[in-house]
Amino acid sequence: MNRTPLLPKTSSLSIPTEPAEFAALEVPSQRGLLSESTQPVSAAAHCLLSPEHYESGYAYPLIVWIHSAHSNEEELWQVMPLISTRNYVAVAPRATQVSREVPAGFEWGQSVDQLAAASQRALQCVAIAQEQYQIHPERIFIAGYAAGGTMAQRIGLENPDKFAGAISLSGPVPRGARPLRNINQARQLPLLLSVSPAAENYSEQRVMEDLRFFHSAGLSLSLRLYPAGDGLTDVMLRDVNRWVMESFLCCEQ
C-alpha cells in the first residue's frame, strides 16, 4: 500500500514510538484502523473519523482535536491510532489562518475575530459529527497539542457546557481575550494538562505560573508530568484515553 504523508514535512508535530525518541509517526493501513467520512463538507475544512467496527446502536464519545501550529486537520490521522482506534468518533477543524512558514499548514490566529471563529469551527465540527454518528452528548472532549492544546483549553473554558473535559498536551494556559468569562461554569469542567519540564515551548516557570492560575481560579485540573523533552509522545496519547475513560467511571459512580 502506498503511503501519503499526512502532514507537511516541516510540520511541528512529532510523535515518537518511544518517549526518548523523536521521529514522525507513520500510521500503517490507515483505513483498516479508522474510516473517514465521505459526506460533503458543510463547514470549514475538517477531518472526521469513525472508530473501527463502528456500531450505530452505541453512543460514542467524541474527541474534537485542535491541531498544532503550522499543521492541519489531517493531524487527526496521526494522533487517533495512539489514543484509540475503537473507542471514539473524532473530528478536527482546520485552523483559522494560513501558515507563512509551512506549505499546506495552518495556525490559530489570536485576534478577537479569529478566536471567535476557532470556537465556532470546533462547535460546527461537533454538530457535523452528531449528524453522521451516534454521539453521547455528555462525552464530548476537546483536546490538542502545543498551540492546539492552548486553543483547546480556551474553547473548552469559554464553552464549558458543550464539553465533558478539555485536554492540553504541552499547551500553556491561554492568555488574553477573557478565557474565563464563564468562570462559574468553567469550574465544573475537568481539565487535563500534560507537560514535560524539559520542553522548550513550555518552560517550568510558565508551568508553575499556570498551576497558580488554575488554583486561584478554582478550576478542576489533573496534571501529568513526562520526562521527555519537546514533542508529543505515544505515552501522552495513551494517557488521554485512560483519563477520558476514568472520567466515565467517576460520572457513573
Beta strands, then each sheet from edge to edge (+ up, - down):
strand 1: 35-36
strand 2: 46-50
strand 3: 60-66
strand 4: 89-93
strand 5: 97-98
strand 6: 106-107
strand 7: 135-145
strand 8: 165-169
strand 9: 190-195
strand 10: 220-225
sheet 1: 1+ 2- 4+ 3+ 7+ 8+ 9+ 10+
sheet 2: 5+ 6-
end
